[in-house]
Amino acid sequence: MFDIFNPNPNKRTTRKDGKKSIHQTRDIFVNGTDEEYENQISFPIPPQTKERGEKSLADKLYDHVESRHSLDNFVASSNDPVPPRTKSIADILFGSSHPPVPARKPSAEPEQRTPADILYGQARETPLPVPKRKPPILSDKVEDETIRKEVEGHERSVQHMYKDTSTLREGGFVTVGAGFKINNAEEAKQYPFTVPDGQGGRRPATDEEIEQAFHKVDAIKQPSDLGRGLTAGKFKPSVDEFAKKHNLDDLQLSKDAINDILDKKLREHANILSRKMNNDGVDFVLVPPSAQKLLLDLQYNGALGNTDHRKGIVDAIRARDWTTLKGVLAQDKYKIGESRDAWRLKQADEALEWDAKQGQP
């Protein structure tokens, strides 16, 4: 073994000045008495050390070492019960020992382990839940965000109750959010409306407050001439003079609430639409993406109510005759507004282009 005190054991020469070499001094340092050692070094051993019977740090270290012993033998020769692998120089010098190393918990299965588990050996008692991805509103062909933006663009997102311009009911329907039709006060109570709390914030509205606000809006009738119809902004409480005149209450839906309700309603209408198309003999999955959006818009707006009402649309889609479909959509009963009507005709044109790319006749 390599000897740190004597890298060249065959070279043990006496210095020219008569003093012992470092190797000879080392022999006395390890095996000699304090007096012999004191005569060979340039500083004396403090007398208080001798009086106390204590040894220097070097003495304590070298007491454990025999000439040319290996490090393993050096550590193993200690009477300290601590296993050799846990001993440090401080243990040898001062007789202290490290506390026993705690045993690791058994590792979790790989799929249950987190980065912290891998680094620190900690196992998670229960695996983290994997968030489930919602199925698409229509199909994988159409992104959900595209559908939401188009519906919000047609319906507008309004936080207060107002009257729409529907011709299906005289005077229109009470509406809120992105075209959420409210038929009666009981339905209105299902929405999470808020009212001012008097301290600059808002609080949940009570059932009585919601019912009162609904009846005030419902009492206002849209004129039969839709060209002079009341816009949603007219019903905005504490802002428009029309709303102040009718003493409309300041009930609102938050934007987050509107987004959540819209997502729920779109999924409900998509499920109803799929069942209607299947009952009418149309494989909805095979319908071009733009036609799927068109049908959902018609369903959301109540234009596919009964079989007779939607017969012309269903026949055209089943035959994949998109030109005929545009003619059906041009009928007065399907018209709802200039921009929205134009959007629907555009979806029919895109369906025609889709079929051409897919090689459909």
C-alpha positions in Angstrom: 0.0 0.0 0.0 1.1 3.5 -0.7 2.4 5.2 2.5 1.6 8.9 2.6 4.3 9.4 5.2 7.0 7.6 3.2 6.5 7.7 -0.6 9.9 6.2 -1.0 10.6 3.7 1.9 14.1 2.9 0.8 15.2 6.5 1.1 15.8 7.1 4.8 18.8 9.5 5.0 20.0 11.7 7.8 20.2 15.3 7.1 23.6 17.0 6.6 23.1 19.2 9.6 22.8 16.0 11.8 19.1 16.3 12.4 16.8 13.4 11.6 15.0 13.3 8.3 11.3 13.7 8.0 10.9 9.9 7.8 12.9 9.3 11.0 11.0 12.1 12.7 7.8 10.4 11.7 8.9 7.1 13.3 9.3 8.9 16.6 6.1 10.8 16.0 4.2 7.6 15.7 6.0 5.2 18.0 8.1 7.4 20.3 7.3 9.0 23.6 6.3 12.6 24.1 9.9 13.5 25.3 11.5 12.0 22.1 8.9 13.8 20.0 9.5 17.1 21.8 13.2 17.0 21.1 12.7 16.6 17.4 10.1 19.3 16.7 10.5 23.1 16.8 7.7 23.7 19.3 7.1 22.1 22.7 4.0 20.2 23.7 1.9 22.4 25.9 2.5 21.4 29.6 -1.2 21.6 30.3 -1.8 18.9 27.8 0.5 16.5 29.6 -1.0 17.5 33.0 -4.5 16.6 31.8 -3.2 13.4 30.3 -4.8 14.4 27.0 -3.3 13.7 23.6 -3.0 16.0 20.7 -5.2 15.6 17.7 -2.3 14.1 15.8 -1.7 11.6 18.6 -5.3 10.5 18.6 -5.1 10.0 14.8 -1.8 8.2 14.8 -2.8 5.9 17.7 -5.1 4.3 15.3 -2.6 3.8 12.6 0.1 1.2 12.3 2.9 1.5 9.8 1.8 0.7 6.2 -1.8 -0.3 7.2 -4.5 0.1 4.6 -7.3 2.6 5.2 -9.8 -0.3 5.5 -7.7 -1.9 8.2 -7.3 1.5 9.8 -11.0 2.0 10.1 -11.8 -1.6 11.0 -9.2 -1.5 13.9 -11.4 1.1 15.7 -13.4 -0.1 18.7 -16.1 2.3 17.7 -19.3 0.2 17.0 -20.3 2.5 14.1 -19.9 0.6 10.7 -16.7 1.6 8.9 -18.6 3.2 6.0 -20.2 5.7 8.3 -17.1 6.9 10.1 -15.5 10.3 9.4 -12.2 11.8 10.5 -14.2 13.6 13.2 -15.4 10.2 14.5 -11.8 9.0 14.8 -10.4 12.1 16.4 -13.2 12.9 18.8 -14.8 9.5 19.4 -18.1 10.7 18.1 -20.3 8.9 15.6 -23.0 9.7 13.1 -26.6 8.7 13.9 -27.6 5.5 12.0 -28.8 6.2 8.4 -32.6 5.8 8.3 -33.9 3.1 6.1 -35.6 4.2 2.9 -39.3 3.5 2.4 -40.0 0.9 -0.2 -40.2 2.4 -3.7 -43.5 2.9 -5.3 -44.4 1.4 -8.7 -42.9 3.5 -11.5 -46.3 4.9 -12.7 -47.0 6.1 -9.1 -43.6 7.8 -8.6 -43.1 11.6 -8.9 -39.8 13.4 -9.5 -39.6 13.9 -5.7 -40.0 10.2 -5.2 -37.2 9.4 -7.5 -34.9 12.0 -6.0 -35.6 11.3 -2.3 -36.8 7.8 -2.3 -40.2 8.7 -1.0 -43.2 6.7 -2.1 -46.6 8.2 -2.6 -49.3 6.4 -0.8 -51.9 6.9 -3.5 -51.2 7.7 -7.2 -52.0 11.2 -8.4 -55.3 11.3 -10.3 -54.9 11.7 -14.1 -57.2 14.5 -15.4 -59.7 13.2 -17.9 -59.9 15.0 -21.2 -63.4 16.0 -22.2 -64.7 14.5 -25.4 -65.1 17.0 -28.3 -68.3 18.9 -28.6 -68.9 17.8 -32.2 -66.1 15.6 -33.4 -62.4 15.5 -33.8 -62.8 17.4 -37.1 -63.9 20.6 -35.4 -62.1 22.3 -32.5 -64.2 23.2 -29.5 -62.7 26.7 -29.2 -63.7 27.4 -32.8 -67.3 26.5 -32.0 -67.4 28.6 -28.9 -66.0 31.7 -30.6 -68.5 31.4 -33.5 -71.5 31.0 -31.3 -70.4 33.9 -29.1 -69.9 36.0 -32.3 -73.5 35.3 -33.4 -75.2 35.5 -30.0 -73.0 38.0 -28.2 -72.0 37.5 -24.6 -74.3 39.6 -22.4 -74.0 39.6 -18.7 -77.5 41.0 -17.9 -81.0 39.8 -18.8 -82.6 41.3 -22.0 -85.3 40.5 -24.5 -84.3 38.8 -27.8 -86.0 39.5 -31.1 -87.3 35.9 -31.7 -90.5 35.7 -33.6 -91.4 32.4 -31.9 -92.9 34.3 -29.0 -94.7 37.6 -29.1 -92.4 40.2 -27.5 -89.4 37.9 -27.5 -87.8 35.7 -24.9 -85.9 36.8 -21.8 -82.3 35.9 -22.6 -78.8 36.2 -20.9 -75.2 35.2 -21.7 -74.5 33.7 -25.1 -78.2 33.4 -26.2 -79.3 31.5 -23.1 -83.1 31.6 -23.4 -85.0 31.8 -20.0 -88.6 30.6 -20.3 -89.7 31.5 -16.7 -88.6 32.7 -13.3 -87.8 29.2 -12.1 -85.3 28.7 -14.9 -83.8 32.1 -14.1 -83.1 30.9 -10.5 -80.9 28.2 -11.9 -78.3 30.8 -13.1 -75.6 32.1 -10.6 -76.6 35.8 -10.8 -74.9 38.3 -8.6 -76.0 41.8 -7.3 -74.0 44.7 -5.8 -73.1 44.1 -2.1 -73.1 47.8 -1.2 -69.3 47.8 -0.6 -68.0 48.0 -4.1 -68.2 44.2 -4.7 -70.9 41.7 -5.6 -72.7 38.9 -3.8 -74.9 36.0 -4.9 -78.5 37.1 -5.7 -81.4 35.6 -3.7 -84.2 33.7 -5.4 -86.5 36.7 -4.7 -84.1 39.1 -6.3 -83.8 36.9 -9.4 -87.6 36.4 -9.7 -88.2 40.2 -9.4 -85.6 41.0 -12.0 -86.9 38.4 -14.5 -90.5 39.7 -14.3 -89.3 43.3 -14.9 -87.5 42.3 -18.1 -90.3 39.9 -19.3 -92.8 42.7 -19.0 -91.0 44.7 -21.7 -92.2 43.7 -25.2 -90.1 43.8 -28.4 -91.9 45.7 -31.1 -93.4 43.7 -34.0 -91.2 45.7 -36.4 -87.8 44.2 -35.7 -86.2 47.1 -37.5 -87.1 49.1 -34.5 -86.2 46.4 -32.0 -84.6 47.0 -28.6 -80.9 46.0 -28.5 -79.4 44.1 -25.5 -77.6 47.3 -24.4 -80.9 49.0 -23.7 -81.5 46.6 -20.9 -78.2 47.2 -19.1 -79.1 48.3 -15.6 -77.8 51.6 -14.2 -76.3 52.5 -17.6 -78.9 53.0 -20.3 -81.8 55.5 -19.8 -84.2 52.9 -21.0 -83.2 50.5 -18.2 -83.3 53.3 -15.6 -86.8 54.2 -16.8 -88.0 50.6 -16.3 -86.1 50.4 -13.0 -84.3 47.2 -14.1 -82.3 45.5 -11.4 -78.5 45.1 -11.6 -78.3 41.3 -11.9 -75.2 40.0 -13.7 -73.5 36.7 -14.7 -69.7 36.6 -14.5 -67.8 35.9 -17.7 -66.5 32.7 -16.2 -70.0 31.6 -15.4 -71.1 32.4 -19.0 -68.2 30.3 -20.5 -69.0 27.3 -18.3 -72.7 27.5 -19.1 -72.0 27.9 -22.8 -69.8 24.8 -22.8 -72.5 22.8 -21.1 -75.2 23.9 -23.4 -73.2 23.3 -26.5 -72.6 19.7 -25.4 -76.2 19.2 -24.6 -77.3 20.6 -28.1 -74.6 18.5 -29.8 -76.0 15.3 -28.2 -79.6 16.2 -29.2 -78.4 17.0 -32.7 -76.6 13.7 -33.1 -79.7 11.8 -32.0 -81.9 13.7 -34.4 -79.6 13.1 -37.3 -79.3 9.4 -36.5 -83.1 9.1 -36.3 -83.4 10.9 -39.7 -80.9 8.5 -41.3 -77.9 10.8 -41.4 -74.5 9.5 -40.2 -73.4 12.7 -38.4 -69.8 11.6 -38.2 -69.4 11.6 -42.0 -70.9 15.0 -42.4 -68.3 17.6 -43.5 -66.9 19.8 -40.6 -68.5 23.0 -41.8 -71.9 21.3 -42.2 -71.6 20.0 -38.6 -71.1 23.5 -37.4 -74.0 24.7 -39.5 -76.3 22.0 -38.0 -75.2 22.8 -34.5 -75.9 26.5 -35.0 -79.4 25.7 -36.3 -80.0 23.4 -33.4 -78.7 25.9 -30.9 -81.0 28.5 -32.3 -84.1 26.3 -32.3 -84.4 25.9 -36.1 -84.4 22.1 -36.0 -87.4 21.7 -33.6 -89.5 19.0 -35.3 -89.1 16.5 -38.1 -91.3 18.5 -40.6 -89.5 21.7 -39.9 -86.1 20.3 -40.6 -87.1 17.9 -43.4 -85.7 20.0 -46.3 -82.3 20.4 -44.5 -82.1 16.7 -43.6 -82.9 15.6 -47.2 -80.3 17.9 -48.7 -77.6 16.7 -46.2 -78.4 13.1 -46.7 -78.0 13.6 -50.5 -74.9 15.7 -49.9 -76.6 18.3 -52.1 -75.1 21.5 -50.7 -76.5 23.8 -53.4 -80.1 22.6 -52.5 -79.2 23.2 -48.9 -78.3 26.8 -49.6 -81.8 27.2 -51.2 -83.5 25.8 -48.1 -81.5 28.1 -45.8 -82.7 31.1 -47.9 -86.3 30.5 -46.8 -87.7 33.1 -44.4 -88.3 30.6 -41.6 -84.5 30.0 -41.3 -83.5 33.6 -41.5 -82.3 35.2 -38.3 -80.0 38.1 -39.2 -78.0 39.3 -42.2 -74.5 38.4 -40.9 -75.6 35.1 -39.4 -77.5 34.1 -42.6 -74.4 34.8 -44.7 -72.3 32.7 -42.3 -74.6 29.7 -42.7 -74.5 29.9 -46.6 -70.7 30.0 -46.3 -70.7 26.8 -44.3 -72.7 25.1 -47.1 -70.1 26.3 -49.7 -67.2 24.9 -47.6 -69.0 21.6 -47.3 -69.2 21.5 -51.1 -65.4 22.1 -51.3 -64.7 19.4 -48.6 -66.6 16.8 -50.7 -64.7 17.8 -53.8 -61.3 17.3 -52.0 -62.5 14.0 -50.5 -63.6 12.7 -53.9 -67.3 12.7 -53.1 -69.7 12.9 -56.1 
